[in-house]
Amino acid sequence: MQATHEVFNQPAPLVDVNLFETNRALQAALAFNAPGLDTAGLRALGATVGSAEMQTHARLANVFTPQLKTHSRVGERIDQVEFHPSYHALMREAVGAGLHGHAFAPEETASGTAHLRRAAGFMLFTELEPSVLCPISMSYAVTPALQGNAAIYRDWAPQLTSRAYDPTLKVWRDKPGATMGMGMTEKQGGSDVRANTTRAEPAGSDGWGQRFSVTGHKWFFSAPMCDAFLILAQTASGLSCLFLPRVLPDGSVNAIRIQRLKDKLGNKANASSEVEFHGASAWLVGEEGRGVPQILAMGTMTRLDCALGTSGLMRQALSIALNHTTQRKAFGKVLIDQPLMKNVLADLALESEAATALALRLARAFDRQHDPHEQVMARLLTPVAKFWICKRGSHFAQEAMECLGGNGYVEEGGEGIMARIYREMPLNSIWEGAGNIMALDLLRAIRKADAAAALAHELAPAKGMHAALDHLAARLPLRVEEMATEMEARRLAQDVALAVQAALLAQTAPAEVFNAFCDSRLGGHWGYSFGSLSSGADVDTIISRAMPRA
Ligand SMILES: Cc1cc2nc3c(=O)[nH]c(=O)nc-3n(C[C@H](O)[C@H](O)[C@H](O)COP(=O)(O)OP(=O)(O)OC[C@H]3O[C@@H](n4cnc5c(N)ncnc54)[C@H](O)[C@@H]3O)c2cc1C
């Protein structure tokens, strides 16, 4: 067969680059939040996650998706999920990099920067593959809630904080490492978990405290092959938080039946299941009847990860768009030299840097919980960052995908990652509290915390640097103090996010980035789509800062 044509004008994919070294926004945010931080580990991780080998694992784990095996060949119930070896390679790398519970290891907490460093690593890993980060995130987030049962935490902490990945189904004490998940959502309600019908009957007590027999179901139960879960179930005292291991201390398998796996839009490499509990054994964590606040200690940390994850996906989408447009020619120029394409790319770069700055600022707050201001910021910025960054994600992915033209829409190797990013984006916005729930949570946060004063304090360093930010910053604490109604909650969350992002950029980014962000997002020189920065924006400087190659 003779070729009818030559293939040309096709960009080389972005592989074998160090994703940390080329991410200036990430480096600036780290330098701001923890000056002098040792970033050697992140640099090494940046090389690993940017490598062609790991990118291949990410592709394969998404093509060869998890398979549920409910029964053995001879009819015994086994409830196992089988994964492609590439999934395990990704999990091993993420656990090895300490992205799960390692931040709670004593030597890590002593450093005072464990959550921030881990947050940066989590963002970098998202650029490789976000689905495996579901069990990784839950295994990270579980510690503050699990500490509500000191005996269980003492027994499980070594496995949850170790850097060893062991996917085998065994009693925890025989494993070098363990992972954990969570089960709250039932068919009749996910946001309103008070509607949970799963029942827990007392079944004596032992070294782990009060034991219960659990009967019921969970409608979304991600990563069901984790070693244990925190779940909500109704006891005589009301909704309670329970620890549910897959293998019981005597080595027998707990009565957790996986009904089926979800057929999801994205997040393909991760198994999300529907389960039933048939008199499964579980132990009380925290106070009986106070399950919601108890499990929300876990929810708070996973919400941080939603903001981090979406920021990582934004950075990845932007990098791919920049890589493509620097190589692809149309109408006699490379795309990146076309003025309107510059506007789109620069606008995306502003959004990506602002997301990175806000997500890492929030992570810092979890390292400094001894400081009253940081306590308020953790409470205030968790719903704000989760709401705003995740809400912007899908719009961002669509625009970055469009930079690649038709190839962006195609599900195939190389730049086909863009389609995967696009399908992944809505997830962080929905799970762990959808947009409205986050905005309503902000109202609860400002009711409890001394939020107005803390916000004013947070914005103060940027005072006098941009008229539009000054205007917003002067009014925002008052709006917080007066308390918005539910109808206004999304608008308040948006405005708090934009003000904090602007104040952070004032301290971490070049003036060109800060000014264009404020002019567009706060000053009204902007449209409803990306690519509508005013002609005064220094798009060349903004783009060159975001370039994914050295
Ligand atoms: C891929 C995936 C994995 C998941 N994994 C897990 C898991 O491992 N464990 C787990 O427990 N859950 C998991 N979930 C479930 C997820 O957390 C819930 O879907 C989510 O919390 C929303 O609950 P729901 O689906 O019941 O929707 P609903 O609660 O019915 O909410 C529907 C809509 O109504 C809005 N809404 C609700 N209340 C109000 C109100 N008062 N005012 C205004 N608007 C409101 C919500 O914002 C949302 O937009 C997963 C979901 C997905 C998609």
The ligand as an SDF file (V2000), in Angstrom:
LIG
                    3D

 53 58  0  0  0  0  0  0  0  0999 V2000
  -17.8130    8.8290   41.3870 C   0  0  0  0  0  0  0  0  0  0  0  0
  -18.4340    9.0490   42.7230 C   0  0  0  0  0  0  0  0  0  0  0  0
  -17.8920    8.4470   43.8300 C   0  0  0  0  0  0  0  0  0  0  0  0
  -18.4920    8.5810   45.0700 C   0  0  0  0  0  0  0  0  0  0  0  0
  -17.9450    7.9350   46.1450 N   0  0  0  0  0  0  0  0  0  0  0  0
  -18.5700    7.9990   47.3450 C   0  0  0  0  0  0  0  0  0  0  0  0
  -18.0610    7.2750   48.4650 C   0  0  0  0  0  0  0  0  0  0  0  0
  -17.0280    6.5980   48.3860 O   0  0  0  0  0  0  0  0  0  0  0  0
  -18.7370    7.3450   49.6350 N   0  0  0  0  0  0  0  0  0  0  0  0
  -19.8710    8.0810   49.7790 C   0  0  0  0  0  0  0  0  0  0  0  0
  -20.4330    8.1080   50.8550 O   0  0  0  0  0  0  0  0  0  0  0  0
  -20.3720    8.8000   48.7250 N   0  0  0  0  0  0  0  0  0  0  0  0
  -19.7450    8.7690   47.5350 C   0  0  0  0  0  0  0  0  0  0  0  0
  -20.2590    9.4700   46.4650 N   0  0  0  0  0  0  0  0  0  0  0  0
  -21.5350   10.1220   46.6160 C   0  0  0  0  0  0  0  0  0  0  0  0
  -21.4920   11.6350   46.6520 C   0  0  0  0  0  0  0  0  0  0  0  0
  -20.8160   12.0990   47.7870 O   0  0  0  0  0  0  0  0  0  0  0  0
  -22.9610   12.0960   46.5740 C   0  0  0  0  0  0  0  0  0  0  0  0
  -23.4430   11.7590   45.2940 O   0  0  0  0  0  0  0  0  0  0  0  0
  -23.1070   13.5710   46.8390 C   0  0  0  0  0  0  0  0  0  0  0  0
  -22.8200   13.8480   48.1790 O   0  0  0  0  0  0  0  0  0  0  0  0
  -24.5210   14.0700   46.5070 C   0  0  0  0  0  0  0  0  0  0  0  0
  -25.4930   13.2700   47.0930 O   0  0  0  0  0  0  0  0  0  0  0  0
  -26.6910   12.6730   46.2230 P   0  0  0  0  0  0  0  0  0  0  0  0
  -26.1160   12.0050   45.0370 O   0  0  0  0  0  0  0  0  0  0  0  0
  -27.5850   11.8780   47.0950 O   0  0  0  0  0  0  0  0  0  0  0  0
  -27.4760   13.9440   45.6820 O   0  0  0  0  0  0  0  0  0  0  0  0
  -28.5490   14.8140   46.4770 P   0  0  0  0  0  0  0  0  0  0  0  0
  -28.2020   14.8910   47.9150 O   0  0  0  0  0  0  0  0  0  0  0  0
  -29.9010   14.3660   46.1130 O   0  0  0  0  0  0  0  0  0  0  0  0
  -28.2770   16.2470   45.8270 O   0  0  0  0  0  0  0  0  0  0  0  0
  -28.7060   16.5830   44.5120 C   0  0  0  0  0  0  0  0  0  0  0  0
  -28.4860   18.0670   44.2900 C   0  0  0  0  0  0  0  0  0  0  0  0
  -29.2650   18.8140   45.2190 O   0  0  0  0  0  0  0  0  0  0  0  0
  -28.4570   19.7880   45.8330 C   0  0  0  0  0  0  0  0  0  0  0  0
  -28.9620   20.0280   47.1870 N   0  0  0  0  0  0  0  0  0  0  0  0
  -29.0830   19.1370   48.1960 C   0  0  0  0  0  0  0  0  0  0  0  0
  -29.5630   19.7400   49.2920 N   0  0  0  0  0  0  0  0  0  0  0  0
  -29.7610   21.0440   48.9740 C   0  0  0  0  0  0  0  0  0  0  0  0
  -30.2350   22.1870   49.6850 C   0  0  0  0  0  0  0  0  0  0  0  0
  -30.5720   22.1190   50.9790 N   0  0  0  0  0  0  0  0  0  0  0  0
  -30.3010   23.3630   49.0380 N   0  0  0  0  0  0  0  0  0  0  0  0
  -29.9390   23.4620   47.7380 C   0  0  0  0  0  0  0  0  0  0  0  0
  -29.4750   22.4260   47.0280 N   0  0  0  0  0  0  0  0  0  0  0  0
  -29.3800   21.2330   47.6380 C   0  0  0  0  0  0  0  0  0  0  0  0
  -27.0420   19.2390   45.8120 C   0  0  0  0  0  0  0  0  0  0  0  0
  -26.0870   20.3000   45.8440 O   0  0  0  0  0  0  0  0  0  0  0  0
  -27.0310   18.5120   44.4750 C   0  0  0  0  0  0  0  0  0  0  0  0
  -26.7090   19.4190   43.4690 O   0  0  0  0  0  0  0  0  0  0  0  0
  -19.6590    9.3650   45.2140 C   0  0  0  0  0  0  0  0  0  0  0  0
  -20.1830   10.0190   44.0970 C   0  0  0  0  0  0  0  0  0  0  0  0
  -19.5930    9.8760   42.8640 C   0  0  0  0  0  0  0  0  0  0  0  0
  -20.1990   10.5560   41.6900 C   0  0  0  0  0  0  0  0  0  0  0  0
  1  2  1  0
  2  3  1  0
  2 52  2  0
  3  4  2  0
  4  5  1  0
  4 50  1  0
  5  6  2  0
  6  7  1  0
  6 13  1  0
  7  8  2  0
  7  9  1  0
  9 10  1  0
 10 11  2  0
 10 12  1  0
 12 13  2  0
 13 14  1  0
 14 15  1  0
 14 50  1  0
 15 16  1  0
 16 17  1  0
 16 18  1  0
 18 19  1  0
 18 20  1  0
 20 21  1  0
 20 22  1  0
 22 23  1  0
 23 24  1  0
 24 25  2  0
 24 26  1  0
 24 27  1  0
 27 28  1  0
 28 29  2  0
 28 30  1  0
 28 31  1  0
 31 32  1  0
 32 33  1  0
 33 34  1  0
 33 48  1  0
 34 35  1  0
 35 36  1  0
 35 46  1  0
 36 37  1  0
 36 45  1  0
 37 38  2  0
 38 39  1  0
 39 40  1  0
 39 45  2  0
 40 41  1  0
 40 42  2  0
 42 43  1  0
 43 44  2  0
 44 45  1  0
 46 47  1  0
 46 48  1  0
 48 49  1  0
 50 51  2  0
 51 52  1  0
 52 53  1  0
M  END
$$$$
